[in-house]
């Protein structure tokens, strides 16, 4: 489970990697021959795009719940701007 992890200069091999969209920091992290199981969240989608780009992964994610708690994200009543 990646949620809550901080990984730097790590190679993850032959693993089932699960992520639910929680806080996460990856620096120079590589995933080799892994299977990914992600919940459908914006943060998971962003991480998935990083993984698909290939090579070393540098990513910092925070869940909406944690962002809201930290005052960094406020839900909008309307999606029209």
Buried (B, 14 or more C-beta within 10 A) or exposed (E): EBBEBEBEEBEBEEEEBEBBBBBBBBBEBBBEEEEBEBEEBEBBEBBEEBBEEEEBBEBEBBBBEBBEEEEEBEEEEEEEE
